[in-house]
């Protein structure tokens, strides 16, 4: 199943601030996630104020996403370094 990736405008701005190599790694990683049958299988579900969202980890970078199974969409909400994102 192919999942559609959607970037929140603020996440897109955060992505643009990162180094080009890191941007490429994030885009490649999210492209792989889009090909999975269940994107929630990779990453972890969040709790507390971020309950209902999932996170993916790429080194020190955290990618917060919302997975919508009915719409077959993975929405990228936030991209930033670990110490800032939460």
Secondary structure, DSSP 8 states (H G I E B T S, - for coil): ---EEEE-HHHHHHHHHS-HHHHHHHHHHHHHHHHSS-GGGSSEE--GGGTT-EEEEETTEEEEEEEETTTTEEEEEEEEEHHHH-
